[in-house]
Amino acid sequence: MAGSSIRIDPGVAPAVEEGRAARAVRAARGAWTAVRRHRVILFGTMALCVLAGVIFILLSTPDYKATASVEVEDVPAGAAGAAAPQRPQAPLDNEALMQTELEVLRSRSLAEEVARELALVGNRTLFDAMKAKRPDRGSGSLSQRQVETEAVIRLLRDNLEVELPGKSRVIRISFTSADPVLSARVANSYADSLIRADLKRGFESGVQARRFLLGELDGARRDLERAERDLAVYAARTGTQGEAQDRGPGSAEGSSAARLAQLNAFRAQATADRIAAQKRWESARLSSVETLPEVLNNGAMQQLMAQRAQARAEVVQERQFRKDAHPEMREARARLAALDDQAQAMANTIRASLREQYEVAVHGEKQIESEIADVERQALAERGRGVQMSILERSVDTYRLLHDSLLQRYRDMASQAGFQAGRIQPLDRAAVPPRPSSPHIGTTMLLASLGGLALGLLLVAGRHLFDDAVTSADTLAERANLPLLGTVPASDRPAVETFVPIASSLLLASSAGLPRSILVTSAQEGEGKSSTVHALALALAKLDRRVLVIDADMRRPRQHSLFGIAVERGISEVMTGQAKAEDVIVAASAPGVSLLPSGAIPPNPAELLSTPSLDVLLAGLQDRYDTVLIDAPPILGQPDTSLLAAKAQATVLVVEWGRNHHGGLRVAADRLRRAGGAIIGAILTKQEGRAFEYDYHRGG
């Protein structure tokens, strides 16, 4: 029953947390076990790869590699060994230079020059050495010689090898072919062609540089002539032809500045005079005439005022004695009026003179300011002419300096023409190689061995990952995490004695001894589970155990035929209430063995097994027998076994030797565990070859 079932399956034990090192050790052991198990595949793959390497070496044509070397200098030597100072090149410039030379070596133009120098077009030398077919006809619009030329250039470029060791300035030029002499000739020809190409580029660059300098020199001469002409025209137009020689550079500006300073002093004085005159005029305009200081300080005015005062006194005196109509009185009054008119006229004259002084001061100040403005404009014009003259003179000096520099440079290059050394110098000539460079026997065999090892490990890993076939206790534990209870050799009807050790193992399956109910199933049909149940029941009976076999495979029952019993009723009738268990259980011919057959095949066995009737049946039968063996359908494809596994106390999985290649065994074991079945082990049936791959010292 489910409530009294014993959990013996190690797969459902509580997981213990493992460290990283423990997991690594376990993975390494698993990998070593897989390699050891499939060592035939590994060694066979390595042997095949080594054999392929040997065949490759025997069938390969030996190639000879000749190497020449050249050195690339920083800068080419100058004429007579006296080079002009050169700035040091940066590391990036050096790297760019070396990469440029490597690309020149790989270029088509250099290959064409080598082909012309060695006369490779028109004979079979290169084609025979490279084991290539020589073109014998044209193609499309190309003639036969053009096609052959293209083939020669392609062979030269494909078999050329150029390398730059480290960060050195030495270039190694190698050529590989089946003819050692041709390899040396081609390598040396490439080196010579590279040196000639460098010399040619240097000469052409010198010619182009001189041509360029000559054009620049003509342009500089024209610019100098134009600048001198502009200077002369401007000097003639402004009338300053001799100013730079007759006077100092700042004479014009100095005279203007002195004149301006003098006028500023005059303007200050005129401003002061105008302010004083303005004050006097304002005072005269707003005050009484008689109170003006100018009037009071005037002698004639003072005399006139004294006479007027005397005349006024006389009028006052006469008035005391005479009336206004008296002739003398009128005369005195007339004299006083005349004096008043004279004083008033003189005061007005003085006031008018003050105003005139003020206007004269204002006019003088304006004249000085006008003069200052004229001088400032003249100084500004003179300064502009001086600046323009300086600009033109500097332009003339600059163009003259540029012209002289270009002229000197052109003379230096003309003197060194034809004496320029090349940048690339020969270092080592290619010698005829005494031994072939390929195939490399050691390297080829090493690569074949390593490749065979890698391929073998890959095949072993694939076989290990995708193959569930069980052939030993190790593979059973690795594939399904199950212990092996025993193996059964392949035969039509296994002997009962073969199952006696397996039955003995079941007696030790738990601390309580033999489980009261054991479910026997398999991953797929045809693995021998029914015959295993039959033989196992007979083996347990030999050990004096009372055994009841329940044929719960109600889809394809076989136990009644194995026991040779013809029955009509069975477990299906018991579970549906149509019969009692005591009435349908049949005693087998072997003592101690009874059979509860399947009976009539129900339309839906899974629905019947899911009822509580099965629990009641097992509870009643377990007390009457030492153990109950339940023959269940295969776990894959049918839900019946999952229902039965949850109700049995223990489960035994029957596994056919060498079967379950696609993960069926793992799926079956996992499904049983998820259903609640306590898997105590597996029985390996239909075993072929050696029964065990077991080594005590290896812990198998």
Solvent accessible surface area in square Angstrom, and as a share of the most:
residue,aa,sasa,rsa
1,M,72,0.32
2,A,56,0.43
3,G,82,0.78
4,S,69,0.44
5,S,22,0.14
6,I,47,0.24
7,R,131,0.48
8,I,49,0.25
9,D,4,0.02
10,P,73,0.46
11,G,33,0.32
12,V,69,0.40
13,A,59,0.46
14,P,124,0.78
15,A,107,0.83
16,V,127,0.73
17,E,171,0.77
18,E,61,0.27
19,G,45,0.44
20,R,199,0.73
21,A,77,0.60
22,A,49,0.38
23,R,114,0.42
24,A,59,0.46
25,V,75,0.43
26,R,145,0.53
27,A,67,0.52
28,A,62,0.48
29,R,171,0.62
30,G,31,0.30
31,A,57,0.44
32,W,162,0.57
33,T,29,0.17
34,A,5,0.04
35,V,31,0.18
36,R,42,0.15
37,R,34,0.12
38,H,18,0.08
39,R,100,0.37
40,V,121,0.70
41,I,49,0.25
42,L,11,0.06
43,F,122,0.51
44,G,32,0.31
45,T,12,0.07
46,M,49,0.22
47,A,62,0.48
48,L,122,0.61
49,C,28,0.17
50,V,45,0.26
51,L,99,0.49
52,A,58,0.45
53,G,6,0.06
54,V,54,0.31
55,I,81,0.41
56,F,116,0.48
57,I,28,0.14
58,L,134,0.67
59,L,142,0.71
60,S,30,0.20
61,T,61,0.36
62,P,61,0.38
63,D,43,0.22
64,Y,43,0.16
65,K,69,0.29
66,A,2,0.02
67,T,57,0.33
68,A,1,0.00
69,S,10,0.07
70,V,0,0.00
71,E,67,0.30
72,V,0,0.00
73,E,59,0.26
74,D,71,0.37
75,V,54,0.31
76,P,33,0.21
77,A,49,0.38
78,G,8,0.08
79,A,14,0.11
80,A,106,0.83
81,G,63,0.61
82,A,69,0.53
83,A,56,0.43
84,A,45,0.35
85,P,136,0.86
86,Q,112,0.50
87,R,173,0.63
88,P,121,0.76
89,Q,59,0.26
90,A,45,0.35
91,P,109,0.69
92,L,138,0.69
93,D,58,0.30
94,N,41,0.21
95,E,101,0.45
96,A,59,0.46
97,L,30,0.15
98,M,6,0.03
99,Q,82,0.36
100,T,75,0.44
101,E,5,0.02
102,L,9,0.04
103,E,100,0.45
104,V,33,0.19
105,L,0,0.00
106,R,98,0.36
107,S,33,0.21
108,R,96,0.35
109,S,77,0.49
110,L,5,0.02
111,A,0,0.00
112,E,51,0.23
113,E,43,0.19
114,V,0,0.00
115,A,3,0.03
116,R,166,0.61
117,E,81,0.36
118,L,25,0.12
119,A,61,0.47
120,L,2,0.01
121,V,25,0.14
122,G,40,0.38
123,N,51,0.26
124,R,119,0.43
125,T,55,0.32
126,L,0,0.00
127,F,1,0.01
128,D,76,0.39
129,A,8,0.06
130,M,35,0.16
131,K,144,0.61
132,A,36,0.28
133,K,173,0.73
134,R,59,0.21
135,P,28,0.18
136,D,94,0.48
137,R,170,0.62
138,G,33,0.32
139,S,68,0.44
140,G,88,0.85
141,S,116,0.75
142,L,80,0.40
143,S,57,0.37
144,Q,58,0.26
145,R,144,0.52
146,Q,91,0.41
147,V,29,0.17
148,E,2,0.01
149,T,39,0.23
150,E,65,0.29
151,A,7,0.05
152,V,0,0.00
153,I,3,0.01
154,R,136,0.50
155,L,28,0.14
156,L,0,0.00
157,R,106,0.39
158,D,101,0.52
159,N,40,0.21
160,L,23,0.11
161,E,76,0.34
162,V,16,0.09
163,E,68,0.30
164,L,43,0.21
165,P,43,0.27
166,G,66,0.64
167,K,208,0.88
168,S,45,0.29
169,R,54,0.20
170,V,37,0.21
171,I,0,0.00
172,R,109,0.40
173,I,0,0.00
174,S,1,0.01
175,F,0,0.00
176,T,34,0.19
177,S,1,0.01
178,A,24,0.19
179,D,48,0.25
180,P,34,0.21
181,V,79,0.45
182,L,2,0.01
183,S,0,0.00
184,A,6,0.05
185,R,103,0.38
186,V,0,0.00
187,A,0,0.00
188,N,22,0.11
189,S,3,0.02
190,Y,1,0.00
191,A,4,0.03
192,D,35,0.18
193,S,0,0.00
194,L,0,0.00
195,I,26,0.13
196,R,100,0.36
197,A,19,0.15
198,D,11,0.06
199,L,80,0.40
200,K,129,0.55
201,R,95,0.35
202,G,31,0.30
203,F,124,0.52
204,E,74,0.33
205,S,60,0.39
206,G,17,0.16
207,V,40,0.23
208,Q,110,0.49
209,A,35,0.27
210,R,51,0.19
211,R,153,0.56
212,F,129,0.54
213,L,18,0.09
214,L,79,0.39
215,G,42,0.40
216,E,77,0.35
217,L,8,0.04
218,D,43,0.22
219,G,19,0.18
220,A,3,0.03
221,R,97,0.35
222,R,147,0.54
223,D,38,0.20
224,L,22,0.11
225,E,87,0.39
226,R,104,0.38
227,A,8,0.06
228,E,71,0.32
229,R,135,0.49
230,D,62,0.32
231,L,38,0.19
232,A,62,0.48
233,V,82,0.47
234,Y,28,0.11
235,A,11,0.08
236,A,61,0.48
237,R,162,0.59
238,T,41,0.24
239,G,49,0.47
240,T,7,0.04
241,Q,112,0.50
242,G,27,0.26
243,E,61,0.27
244,A,71,0.55
245,Q,162,0.72
246,D,120,0.62
247,R,93,0.34
248,G,41,0.39
249,P,150,0.94
250,G,43,0.41
251,S,35,0.23
252,A,19,0.15
253,E,73,0.33
254,G,38,0.36
255,S,67,0.43
256,S,9,0.06
257,A,58,0.45
258,A,66,0.51
259,R,98,0.36
260,L,38,0.19
261,A,61,0.47
262,Q,87,0.39
263,L,7,0.04
264,N,57,0.29
265,A,62,0.48
266,F,95,0.40
267,R,86,0.31
268,A,65,0.50
269,Q,109,0.49
270,A,13,0.10
271,T,37,0.21
272,A,53,0.41
273,D,66,0.34
274,R,56,0.20
275,I,71,0.36
276,A,40,0.31
277,A,3,0.03
278,Q,58,0.26
279,K,138,0.59
280,R,94,0.34
281,W,31,0.11
282,E,58,0.26
283,S,54,0.35
284,A,0,0.00
285,R,117,0.43
286,L,130,0.65
287,S,49,0.32
288,S,66,0.43
289,V,15,0.08
290,E,79,0.35
291,T,85,0.49
292,L,3,0.02
293,P,76,0.48
294,E,55,0.25
295,V,0,0.00
296,L,79,0.39
297,N,115,0.59
298,N,52,0.27
299,G,51,0.49
300,A,56,0.43
301,M,1,0.00
302,Q,92,0.41
303,Q,115,0.51
304,L,13,0.07
305,M,50,0.22
306,A,64,0.49
307,Q,78,0.34
308,R,27,0.10
309,A,55,0.42
310,Q,115,0.51
311,A,3,0.03
312,R,104,0.38
313,A,58,0.45
314,E,57,0.25
315,V,6,0.04
316,V,78,0.45
317,Q,109,0.48
318,E,41,0.19
319,R,130,0.47
320,Q,133,0.59
321,F,152,0.63
322,R,77,0.28
323,K,167,0.71
324,D,68,0.35
325,A,71,0.55
326,H,66,0.30
327,P,84,0.53
328,E,80,0.36
329,M,0,0.00
330,R,124,0.45
331,E,106,0.48
332,A,2,0.02
333,R,107,0.39
334,A,63,0.49
335,R,104,0.38
336,L,26,0.13
337,A,52,0.40
338,A,49,0.38
339,L,20,0.10
340,D,44,0.23
341,D,97,0.50
342,Q,96,0.43
343,A,3,0.02
344,Q,93,0.41
345,A,58,0.45
346,M,57,0.26
347,A,2,0.01
348,N,68,0.35
349,T,88,0.51
350,I,20,0.10
351,R,64,0.23
352,A,59,0.46
353,S,43,0.28
354,L,6,0.03
355,R,124,0.45
356,E,107,0.48
357,Q,86,0.38
358,Y,48,0.18
359,E,89,0.40
360,V,97,0.56
361,A,17,0.13
362,V,35,0.20
363,H,112,0.50
364,G,23,0.22
365,E,19,0.09
366,K,128,0.54
367,Q,110,0.49
368,I,34,0.17
369,E,75,0.34
370,S,64,0.41
371,E,66,0.30
372,I,4,0.02
373,A,35,0.27
374,D,62,0.32
375,V,10,0.06
376,E,85,0.38
377,R,149,0.54
378,Q,105,0.46
379,A,12,0.09
380,L,118,0.59
381,A,48,0.37
382,E,27,0.12
383,R,111,0.41
384,G,39,0.38
385,R,78,0.28
386,G,33,0.32
387,V,79,0.45
388,Q,68,0.30
389,M,25,0.11
390,S,42,0.27
391,I,79,0.40
392,L,24,0.12
393,E,68,0.30
394,R,145,0.53
395,S,36,0.23
396,V,8,0.05
397,D,82,0.42
398,T,84,0.49
399,Y,57,0.22
400,R,95,0.35
401,L,129,0.64
402,L,81,0.40
403,H,27,0.12
404,D,71,0.37
405,S,66,0.42
406,L,27,0.14
407,L,46,0.23
408,Q,96,0.43
409,R,119,0.43
410,Y,59,0.22
411,R,136,0.50
412,D,54,0.28
413,M,32,0.14
414,A,50,0.39
415,S,78,0.51
416,Q,56,0.25
417,A,39,0.30
418,G,69,0.66
419,F,134,0.56
420,Q,86,0.38
421,A,40,0.31
422,G,8,0.08
423,R,57,0.21
424,I,2,0.01
425,Q,60,0.27
426,P,83,0.52
427,L,87,0.43
428,D,86,0.45
429,R,137,0.50
430,A,9,0.07
431,A,78,0.61
432,V,79,0.45
433,P,16,0.10
434,P,117,0.74
435,R,172,0.63
436,P,63,0.40
437,S,30,0.19
438,S,33,0.21
439,P,32,0.20
440,H,107,0.48
441,I,110,0.56
442,G,55,0.53
443,T,71,0.41
444,T,21,0.12
445,M,50,0.22
446,L,104,0.52
447,L,113,0.56
448,A,16,0.12
449,S,35,0.23
450,L,94,0.47
451,G,34,0.33
452,G,0,0.00
453,L,65,0.32
454,A,61,0.47
455,L,80,0.40
456,G,0,0.00
457,L,76,0.38
458,L,121,0.60
459,L,83,0.42
460,V,4,0.02
461,A,43,0.34
462,G,27,0.26
463,R,103,0.38
464,H,40,0.18
465,L,114,0.57
466,F,153,0.64
467,D,9,0.05
468,D,0,0.00
469,A,8,0.06
470,V,0,0.00
471,T,37,0.22
472,S,0,0.00
473,A,24,0.18
474,D,23,0.12
475,T,1,0.01
476,L,1,0.00
477,A,52,0.40
478,E,57,0.26
479,R,9,0.03
480,A,5,0.04
481,N,81,0.41
482,L,2,0.01
483,P,61,0.39
484,L,36,0.18
485,L,29,0.15
486,G,12,0.12
487,T,22,0.13
488,V,3,0.01
489,P,70,0.44
490,A,52,0.41
491,S,66,0.43
492,D,155,0.80
493,R,149,0.54
494,P,25,0.16
495,A,58,0.45
496,V,32,0.18
497,E,117,0.52
498,T,38,0.22
499,F,1,0.00
500,V,41,0.23
501,P,84,0.53
502,I,2,0.01
503,A,0,0.00
504,S,46,0.29
505,S,39,0.25
506,L,0,0.00
507,L,36,0.18
508,L,150,0.75
509,A,19,0.15
510,S,21,0.14
511,S,129,0.83
512,A,83,0.65
513,G,22,0.21
514,L,22,0.11
515,P,1,0.01
516,R,92,0.34
517,S,0,0.00
518,I,0,0.00
519,L,0,0.00
520,V,0,0.00
521,T,0,0.00
522,S,0,0.00
523,A,1,0.00
524,Q,57,0.25
525,E,96,0.43
526,G,52,0.50
527,E,1,0.00
528,G,18,0.18
529,K,16,0.07
530,S,8,0.05
531,S,30,0.20
532,T,2,0.01
533,V,0,0.00
534,H,19,0.08
535,A,4,0.03
536,L,0,0.00
537,A,0,0.00
538,L,31,0.16
539,A,0,0.00
540,L,0,0.00
541,A,18,0.14
542,K,119,0.50
543,L,47,0.24
544,D,125,0.65
545,R,79,0.29
546,R,119,0.43
547,V,0,0.00
548,L,0,0.00
549,V,0,0.00
550,I,2,0.01
551,D,0,0.00
552,A,1,0.01
553,D,9,0.05
554,M,1,0.00
555,R,83,0.30
556,R,163,0.59
557,P,29,0.18
558,R,116,0.42
559,Q,0,0.00
560,H,59,0.26
561,S,73,0.47
562,L,23,0.12
563,F,25,0.11
564,G,67,0.65
565,I,31,0.16
566,A,104,0.81
567,V,44,0.25
568,E,156,0.70
569,R,112,0.41
570,G,0,0.00
571,I,1,0.00
572,S,7,0.04
573,E,15,0.07
574,V,24,0.14
575,M,13,0.06
576,T,72,0.42
577,G,65,0.63
578,Q,130,0.58
579,A,14,0.11
580,K,141,0.60
581,A,12,0.10
582,E,104,0.47
583,D,90,0.46
584,V,6,0.04
585,I,28,0.14
586,V,45,0.26
587,A,79,0.61
588,A,14,0.11
589,S,115,0.74
590,A,25,0.20
591,P,119,0.75
592,G,39,0.37
593,V,4,0.02
594,S,16,0.10
595,L,0,0.00
596,L,0,0.00
597,P,1,0.00
598,S,1,0.01
599,G,20,0.19
600,A,58,0.45
601,I,105,0.53
602,P,23,0.14
603,P,143,0.90
604,N,72,0.37
605,P,4,0.02
606,A,17,0.13
607,E,111,0.50
608,L,23,0.11
609,L,0,0.00
610,S,64,0.41
611,T,48,0.28
612,P,101,0.64
613,S,41,0.26
614,L,3,0.01
615,D,39,0.20
616,V,109,0.63
617,L,15,0.07
618,L,1,0.01
619,A,36,0.28
620,G,41,0.39
621,L,3,0.02
622,Q,17,0.08
623,D,114,0.59
624,R,96,0.35
625,Y,24,0.09
626,D,44,0.23
627,T,0,0.00
628,V,0,0.00
629,L,0,0.00
630,I,3,0.01
631,D,0,0.00
632,A,0,0.00
633,P,2,0.01
634,P,22,0.14
635,I,0,0.00
636,L,47,0.24
637,G,66,0.64
638,Q,65,0.29
639,P,71,0.45
640,D,0,0.00
641,T,0,0.00
642,S,27,0.17
643,L,54,0.27
644,L,2,0.01
645,A,0,0.00
646,A,34,0.27
647,K,31,0.13
648,A,1,0.01
649,Q,16,0.07
650,A,0,0.00
651,T,0,0.00
652,V,0,0.00
653,L,0,0.00
654,V,0,0.00
655,V,1,0.01
656,E,31,0.14
657,W,65,0.23
658,G,23,0.22
659,R,69,0.25
660,N,5,0.02
661,H,85,0.38
662,H,172,0.77
663,G,17,0.16
664,G,13,0.13
665,L,1,0.00
666,R,80,0.29
667,V,67,0.39
668,A,0,0.00
669,A,1,0.01
670,D,62,0.32
671,R,77,0.28
672,L,0,0.00
673,R,42,0.15
674,R,178,0.65
675,A,28,0.22
676,G,23,0.23
677,G,2,0.02
678,A,1,0.01
679,I,0,0.00
680,I,11,0.05
681,G,0,0.00
682,A,0,0.00
683,I,0,0.00
684,L,1,0.00
685,T,7,0.04
686,K,77,0.33
687,Q,14,0.06
688,E,101,0.45
689,G,75,0.72
690,R,175,0.64
691,A,41,0.32
692,F,98,0.41
693,E,61,0.27
694,Y,121,0.46
695,D,45,0.23
696,Y,170,0.65
697,H,168,0.75
698,R,118,0.43
699,G,69,0.66
700,G,27,0.26
